[in-house]
Every structure is written in structure tokens, then in C-alpha cells.
Amino acid sequence: MEASAHEGRRRRPSRPGAAVLGAVAGIAVTVTAVAVLWWPRADVVQESRAPADVEYADGSRHHLALVEERTLSGRETYRLVVGRDPGHGYGHHVDLGSGVAAEGIESAEWTAAGVRVQFGTGHRVFVPASLFVGGR
């Protein structure tokens, strides 16, 4: 009988290193994707609502939120959102540094002219009603 050409060769053992390397790469990609999707992150840290006796031209009740934003690099900033959306998805935005808003809102005074916000750091911001009335 004649021996086939393949009978004399040895089979190479499988390479478990490639499977391990693939698993490690998959985990790294997943962790990176989760980090990128999770950041930047924005959280409402304080809210205020205009009292019922303060009326604006659009007839809506207005809301204010202090939103803390964190980036992947660890940078923290704040944004004040004033408008008629109770979920704070839209409205007038005022960007604030962490030195202004890190201690939070001490008080919010709503008037027909607008809202005056006093921060724990002593800073004050006045947002005229003309900037947030009517869905702006």
C-alpha cells in the first residue's frame, strides 16, 4: 500500500494564545465603548420651580435646574437651564464654571422680570424672563 503524502506530517497543536488574545481584545473594546457611552455625563443636582403667583406672558410654569457635567477627562462644569420644560431638556442655558456653582444654589428668587440665582459661593446670576419665556 502506498502512504499518502499527508500521513507523514504531524498536526500542529491548536494555539490557545490566539483565543485568549481575542477575548482580551473583546473585553477592552467593550470597556472602552461603555466608558465612551457613559461619558460625558450630565446630572441635575438642584431644581427650582417658579411659584404659582409668578406669571409669565406664555402662561406656563417655569423651571430651573443646575446641571453638573463631567467629561471623560474628569473636567466638571455646570449649566443653569431655565425654561418651561420640567425635564430640563430645553430652555435658556447659562454655562457656569465649577468655581461659581460647585457649592450649589443657595436661593432662587422668581419675579415677573426673571429669576435671580444666588450660589453658595456668593456669585449671583440674573436670567431675564425674555430669555426663557416662550420656549426659548
C-alpha positions in Angstrom: 0.0 0.0 0.0 1.1 3.4 -0.8 1.2 6.0 2.0 -0.5 9.3 1.4 1.6 12.5 1.4 -0.2 13.8 4.5 0.3 10.8 6.7 3.9 11.7 7.5 3.2 15.2 8.7 2.4 16.0 12.3 -0.6 18.1 13.1 0.1 21.4 14.7 -1.3 21.8 18.1 -4.1 24.4 18.4 -3.0 27.8 19.6 -4.9 28.8 22.7 -3.0 32.1 22.8 -5.0 33.4 19.8 -8.3 32.7 21.6 -7.0 34.4 24.8 -5.8 37.4 22.8 -9.2 37.7 21.1 -11.0 37.6 24.4 -8.8 40.3 25.9 -9.3 42.5 22.9 -13.1 42.0 23.1 -13.1 42.9 26.7 -11.0 46.0 26.0 -13.3 47.1 23.2 -16.4 46.6 25.4 -15.0 48.6 28.4 -14.0 51.4 26.0 -17.4 51.5 24.4 -19.2 51.6 27.8 -16.9 54.4 29.0 -17.5 56.5 25.9 -21.2 56.0 26.0 -21.4 56.8 29.7 -19.4 60.0 29.4 -19.8 62.9 29.1 -22.4 62.7 31.9 -24.9 65.3 33.0 -26.8 65.2 36.2 -29.4 67.6 37.6 -28.0 68.5 41.1 -30.7 71.1 42.1 -34.0 72.3 40.8 -36.4 75.2 41.5 -39.9 76.0 40.2 -41.4 79.4 39.8 -44.1 79.9 42.4 -47.7 79.8 41.2 -48.2 83.5 41.8 -45.4 84.5 39.4 -47.0 84.6 35.9 -45.2 84.9 32.6 -46.5 86.0 29.2 -46.7 82.5 27.8 -48.9 81.3 30.7 -46.5 78.4 31.6 -45.0 77.4 34.8 -41.2 77.7 34.6 -38.4 75.6 36.0 -34.7 76.0 36.7 -32.1 73.3 37.0 -28.4 73.3 38.0 -26.8 70.6 35.8 -23.4 69.2 36.6 -21.5 67.9 33.5 -18.4 65.6 33.7 -16.3 64.7 30.8 -14.2 61.6 30.2 -11.1 63.6 31.2 -12.6 64.4 34.6 -13.4 68.0 33.9 -16.5 69.3 35.7 -18.6 72.2 34.6 -22.1 73.4 35.4 -25.0 74.7 33.4 -28.1 76.6 34.6 -31.2 75.7 32.5 -34.3 77.9 32.8 -37.5 77.2 30.8 -40.9 75.7 30.8 -39.8 72.1 30.4 -39.9 70.3 33.8 -37.4 67.7 32.4 -34.9 70.5 31.6 -34.5 69.2 28.0 -34.7 72.6 26.5 -34.7 76.2 27.8 -32.2 79.0 28.2 -28.7 77.8 29.1 -26.1 79.6 31.1 -22.7 77.9 31.3 -21.0 78.2 34.7 -17.6 77.3 35.9 -17.1 75.0 38.9 -15.8 77.9 40.9 -19.3 79.5 40.6 -21.6 76.6 41.1 -19.7 73.9 43.0 -21.4 74.7 46.3 -24.9 74.7 44.7 -27.7 77.1 44.7 -28.4 78.9 47.9 -31.6 80.6 46.6 -33.7 81.3 43.5 -35.9 84.4 43.5 -38.6 84.3 40.8 -40.2 87.6 39.7 -42.1 88.7 36.6 -38.8 90.2 35.4 -36.9 86.9 35.6 -35.1 84.7 38.1 -32.2 85.7 40.3 -30.0 82.8 41.5 -27.7 83.1 44.4 -24.9 80.4 44.7 -23.3 79.2 47.8 -20.0 80.7 46.6 -21.6 84.2 46.7 -21.9 84.5 43.0 -25.2 85.8 41.6 -26.8 85.3 38.2 -29.9 87.0 36.8 -31.7 85.5 33.9 -34.3 87.9 32.3 -37.7 86.4 31.6 -37.4 87.5 28.0 -34.7 84.8 27.6 -36.8 81.8 28.8 -40.4 82.7 28.2 -42.0 81.2 25.1 -39.9 78.1 25.0 -36.5 79.7 24.5 
